[in-house]
């Protein structure tokens, strides 16, 4: 950074308009950037410095300026900023649906970060909930993946599709189950998420919960209608997975819920075979009795 930028940066971060006032009169201020090509407006928006944001906009700084990631000040503010800065940027013409290098809108950023206030404001400003980012994820997918139940609920209330899929055919329920977010799972199911939806490997939310160590969620999913004997494309059930991992309590509960111990995967293996391969003696003894 240049000494000029250092001085300006400190004034912006501290919110000290008096210190930065002389710089605000400089014609070159709009061209001052850091190594990531952030303008001073990017910095002020990210740091939630409302007075500085207003002052920079008043002197004509571009509210849609792009940094090296193609992010605008609204992207940064949506992720970490406050309502005052966000409203000021929107009122001054910041593009609510502009996309960065990751094909993310400010709404994606706010939903991923869990900034409920930003999501509310962006939706009122016309943010498009149907834009997919570079991973083909909607804001709903991101908020479900990171466990932001209130944002998931808000997006669904505003019409986001609970069964929308990524290019890998993953739904928000898959992502919430993968990451163990019980509250998000319940919200999604309350809004009509398909509990037995499959991804491009034929795996359901049950498979995702099991594969990622969240066996405590399995009974919750079964109680909401999940198929205990759902098969993925390798013909694996959740019982196969839990037997392989050695989770005795999970195996017991799955059997109590109706899991079929005789189902074979595409290599001809049953849950007992998986338990035997893993050396899980208690599960082996349990399955041999059935």
Buried (B, 14 or more C-beta within 10 A) or exposed (E): EEEEBEBBBEBBBEBBBEBBEEBBEBEEBBEBBBEEBBBBBBBBBBBBBBBBBBBBBEEEBBBBBBBEBBBBBBBBBBBBBBBBBBBBBBEBEBBBBBBBEBBBBBBBBBBBBBBBEBBBBBBEBEBEBEBBBEBBBBBBBBBBBBBBBBBBBBBBEBEBBBEBBBEEBBBBBBBBBBBBBBBBBBBBBEBEBBBEBBBEEBBBBBBBBBBEEBBBBBBBBBEBEBBBBBBBEEBBBBBBBBBBBBBBEBBBBBBEBEBEBEBBBEEEBBBBBBBBEBEBEEBBEBBEEE
